[in-house]
């Protein structure tokens, strides 16, 4: 049975909502964001037929987490994006409660989407189907339906397939919750994307000695990188620590040895992927030249997201900038992709005492800061970054009660690269050793100022706008 189409309502929402969003002073100049409604997880990130494709979770009908569709952008360079036809709508029985997150693959020249069809029942229970869809020659997507039912031994919280091919076989990792409500990552393999065989659990609570690992693991992504394997995942229910896992839900990574024949992942400790206020559900792909590129959702579910002021303008959330990943010295390094340098305008330099540094226009800005000792960076009196002997401290006021909220990165800070948009700041520490991504909502025109008695060296560029076409 096909559910009634909501295309007319979606079209009306876009036509009415886009002018309001684009007129908002907080709407980004160069980060991808929804034209109306709510956007969250990046999905189906892939280089295919000469273009990058980035799908995304999207509710065009409102700024809440109902009615999840897949929107679609494409790009030749990860900087200049264009709108493509909407890919998926929750209009079948098997995905009626939402087309949840997933990935995309090149299946013999056919762009194929792998996603979770979510079904919620009136009694509060739910189930999940892993589904396929294919892109046709005209750019529209045709659903092929479910290829995997809910695996035995797990609740209805099984979702977010990341699929890849190795030596002629297809592999899939899924985020899951077992019947004891413990978070897991499941592995499956298939000869043809249609018939899947379970390989067991490769990460999560009780696997490789990991305990207290939360009640659900979302958005897994397993890939080879610089001589090791990396598993990125978003565990829900991790215990907060003094200086990490402070968001409602964190994004994490582990490294180790993945064995295809034994279907095992011998991994090390869990690490936080981004120490800022907003970062979740990242997904990676291989670039045309072999780089591993990551894009994340600059948001966090179930925190203060519904208090963000852009909701009054009919839109909410944005993506992070694309980042290149490398693994060395036991750490996962993240740096802005070099293609973003296209946005730079004339370079400026300054050196001297921090308190004498020029104020900078934060609307579209990139700056590199080399501190000699403690220094503070004030972002329009709305967000504050402090560098001291312990590391970094990022502070802003709660949207709920005004109390000061703090995020931390501990270590020796030698260099900062900071990318600013109208309502976001991304801080890359020591050429990618750490990252802190955050939204903030300043009055405009917003300025960045520097404080402290230390000497600093600045390089900075205004960034030109780059709207989605």
N, C-alpha and C positions, 0 to 999 in steps of 0.2 A: 504494500500500500504506500502510495506517495502522499506525503503531507502537503497541505496547501502551500503554494509558493508565496514568499513574502518579498519578491522582487520589487513590486510597486512601493512597498513601505520603505525598503532599503534605498531605492532611488530617490524618493522624497526626502528621506533623512539626509542623504548626501547633498542634495541640492539646497536644502535649507540650512544645513549645518556647516558646510565648508566655508562660506563667507565669514561666519562668526569666528570659526577657529583661526582662519588666516589673519583676522584683524586683531587677535589677542596678542598683547605685548609679550606674553610668555611662550607663544608658539615658536618652535625652533626654526632657526634660519638654515641649518645645514644637517641636522639629524632627522632621519625618517620618523614621522609621527602620523597618527590617523587624521584623515580629513574631517571626521566627526566621530563621536562615540568613543569607546574604550578599545585600546590596543594593548596586548600583552605579549606572550611568548613569540619569539622568532621561530618559524617552522620552515621545513623544506629548503634549507639554505644549500645551494648547489651551483656549480659552474656547469652549464649545459648549453651546447650548440652555440658557443661564442658569447654567451651572456651569463652573468650571475642572476640567479633567481632567489628572492627572499619572500617567502610567504609569512603570514603572521596571524595570530589570534586576534579577532576583531569582532566587536559588537557594534555594528553601525547604528543600532536603534536606541542606544543609551549608554551612559557612563557607568555601567555596572557589568558584572561578570555573567550575565545571562546571554542566551542566543549567540553562541560562539560560532563564527564563520572563519574561513581562511581568506584574508586579503592577499594581494600579490603585487610585488614590485619587481622590476628587473633593471639591470645596469650593466654597462660594459666595463666599468672601472671602480665600482663600490663607492663612488662619490656622487655621480649624476644618476638619479633613479627616475624611472617612469612607471606610471600606473599600468597594470595589466588587468584583464577581466577577473572579477572575484572568482576564486577557485572552488570553494566549498561552502554550502549552506546546510544547516541541519534540517533536511526535508525528507529524510527516510526514517523508517521505523528504527533502524539500527543505529542512527546517529541523532535521533530526535531531540535529545537533551544537550546537544553540542557536538560540533566537529572539533575534537580536542587535538592536542599537539601531536606532531610527528615529523617525518623527514621526507626527502625526495631522493630518487635514484635514477640513473640512466639505464634503462632496461632495453638493451639492443636498439638504442636510438629513440626510445619513447620515454619522455619525462613522466615518471610514475610517482605518485604521492602515497605515502604510507601514514595513516593517521588512526586515531582512536575515536570510534563512535561511542558516545556516552549515552546511556539510557537510565533514567531515574524513574522509579515506580512510585505509585501513590502512597505505599506504606513506608516510604523513606529508604528502601533498599535501592540498589543500583546494580547494573552490570556494564560490561565494556566489551566492544568488538574491535579487533584490529582490522582495518579496512584498506582497500586499494582504490585509487582513482588514476586516470591517465589523461594527459593533455592531448587534445586533438590538434589537427593542423591549423584550425582557425584560432587557436589559443585558448579556447574554452576547455573545461575539464569534465570528463565523463566518469561517474562513479562506477566501480566494478563490484562493490559490496564487500562484506566481511570475508576474511580469510582465516581468522582465528577467533574462537570463542574464549570465554574466561577460563584460564587454566585452573585445574583442580588444586585446591589447597590455598587459594587466595581470595580476598574479598573483591568487591566490585571496583576497588581502586587499583586497577592495572592499566597503565596508559603510557603514552609518549614514545612510540617506537622510533628508534634510530637504527636505520638499516644500511648495510654496506655489503660489498662483494669482495670475496677473497678466494683466489684459486678456483674460480668457477662456481662457488657456492655463495648463497646469500646468508647473512647473519643479522640478527636483530637483538638489541637490548631493550628491555622494558622496565619502567619503574613500577613497583608493586608494593602491596601490603599483604602479609600473610594472615591467616585466620587468628593468630595471636596479636594482630595489629602491630607488627614489626616491619620496618622498612627493608626492602630488598631490591636488588637488580637481577633480572632474569635474562638468560641467554637462550636464543633459539636459532635454528638453522633450517635452510630450505634449498631445494634444487631449482625452484622456479618462482618464488615469491608467493605462491598460492598454497602450498602444503608445507606446514611448519612442524618441526620436531623439537621438543624441549631438550635443552642441554643442562638445565639446573640453575642454581643461584651462584652468581660470581661475586657479589658484594652485598653489603648490608649488615643488619644486626645478626651477630653470631657467625659471620663468615670471616675467615682469617683472623679470628680472635677479636673482632670488633664488637664491642658491647655498648649499650646505651646509645644506639645509633638512630633513635627516633622511630616514628610510627608509619612513615611513608616516604619513599624516595621517588622524586619526580625527575623528569627530563634527563635521563642518562645519555651519555655520549662517550663512546669508547673509540680510541684511535691511537695509531703508532706515531711517535714523535721523537726524533733525535735519539734513537737507540733504546727507547723504552715504550711502554704503553701508558696512556693517560685515561683515566675515567673521570669525567666531569658529571656531577649529579647534584641534586637539590634535596637534601634530607630535611624532612619536616619533623619537628619535635626534638632536635638536638638541645642539650642543656646549654644555656647561656654561660659564658665564661666572663672573667673580668674584662678582657680586652678583645674577645672575638665571639662570633656567633651571636651578635647583639641584635640583629634584625629578626623580625618575626620568623622568617625562614632564610637560611643562608644558601649560597652556592659554594660548592666544595670541589676539590680534586684529590685524586690519589694516583700514584705512579707505581708501576710494577711490571711483571712479566706475564703476558697473556699467551696461553698455549691453546692454539686452535684444535689440536688433536685431542687433548685432554679436557678441553672446555673449562679451563681454570684461569683465574687471575690472581697471581700471588703478589699482593700489593702491600704498600707501606701505610703510613699514617694518613689521616684525613686532614686536609688543609683548607682554609678559607680562600676562595678565589678572588674576592674583591672585598675590601674592608670599608667601603662607603655605606651610605644610607640606603641607596637604591641600586640593586643589581640582582637579577634572578633569571632562571631558565635560559642560560646561554646555549647556543648551538654553534658548531664549527663545520667548516667545509674545507676541501682542498682547492686552493686557487689554481688558475691555469698554469702557473709556474711552479707549483708544488708547495707553496707556503700553506700552513695551516692557519686559517682565518676564523676568528670568533666574533660573533655579535650577540649581545645580551639585551634583555629587557631592562630598561632603567626604571624599575619599579619593584615592589615587593607586595605579594598578596596579604590581605588581612592585617595590614599595619595601619598607617594613617592615610592611605591612598585616597579614601573617599572624602577626605577633608581638603584635598588639593584644590586651589582656587580655580584651576582651569575647567573644572566640572561646570561652573556657572556659565562658561563659554561653549559648553557642549562637546568638549573633548578631554581626554586624559591619557597621559603616558607618552613615552618616546623610546626609541632604540638607543643603545650606546653607539659610539663610533666603532667601526670595524678594527679589530686588533690582530696583529700577527703573534702567534705563539711560538716559543722556543723552550726547550728543556735543557738546562745545564746546571751543574753544581747542586743537583738534587732539588732544584726549584723550577717552577713554571713561570716563565717570563712573558709579559704582555706589553706590546708596544703599538702605538697607533700605526696603521698601515701607511706606507710611504705615499700612496696615492692622495692622501689628505693634504699633502703639501701643495696641491693644486689650488687650494683655497687661500693660501697665504698671499697677502699683499706685501708692501714694502717692509723689509726687515728694519727694526730699530734696536739699538743697543744702549745700555746704561750700566754704570758701575759706581758704587759709592755706598754711603750709609743708608740703611733701609728707610729711615724716617724721611729722607730727602728724595726718595724715588718718586718718579712721576705717577700720578693716578692714571689708570688705563681704562678704556671703554670696554666693559665686559660683554657687550651685546654679541660680538663675534670676535673671539680673542684666543690666541695661543701664546703662551709665554714659557720660557725656560728660566728657572731660578737656581742659582748656585749660592747657597748660604755659607757664611763663615762661622756662624754660631746661631743662637736663637733668633727667630724672626716670626712675625705673624703676618698673615695675608687676610685682609678683610674684603669680602665679596658683598658690596652694597649694604653693609650693616645687617646682612641676612644670614650669611654663612661665614664662618671664621676658621682658618687653618693656622695652627701653631706648630712650629718646628722647634724642638729642644733636644736635649741630650738623650731623652728616652725614645724619640721618634717623632711621630705626627699625631696631632689631636685635631679632629674636625668637629665643629660644634655648630648647632643651630637650635632654634626654638621649636618646641613641639607645636604642631598645628592644633592639637587638642586642648592643651592647658598652658602653653607658653613656657614650660620648664625647659631648661637647657638639656639637650640630648648630645651625646658624645660618641664618636667612633675613633678607633685607634689603629695605628700601624707602628709596631715596635721595631726599632733598629736604627742604624746609623744613616742619616739622611744626607746624601752628598749632592743630589741633583733632583730637581722636580721639572716635569713637563706637564703643563696644565692647559686643557682645552675647555673653553667656555662657549656656551651658547646662551640664548636668552633666558633659559631657566634650568641650565644644567652645568655641572662642573665635573670634569674627569681628570684625576690627578695621577700621573704615572711617576713612580718613585724609583730613583736610581736606574734610569733607563729600562724600566719594566720589571724590576724586582718585586714591586707591589703596585696595587692600584686601589684608588678610592673613588667611586662613582656616586654622584649625588644630584638630586634635583634641589632647586631652591627657587623662590618666587619673589624676586626683588621688585621694588618700584623702578620704573625706567624713566630716564636713562640710568643704567646701573654702572657703577665704577668699582674697580679693584684698586685697593691701596695697600701699602706695605708699612709695617711698624716694627720698631726694635732698634737696638743700638749696634747691631752687627752690620758689617759690610756685606753687600750682595752684588752679584752680577746678573744682569737681565738681558735676555734676547726676547723680542716680542714682535708679533705680527697681528694686524687686523685680519679677520677671516671674512671673505665675501660670502654672501648668501648662496644657497644652492637648493632651491625648492624642487620638490618632486613634480615632474611634468605630467 
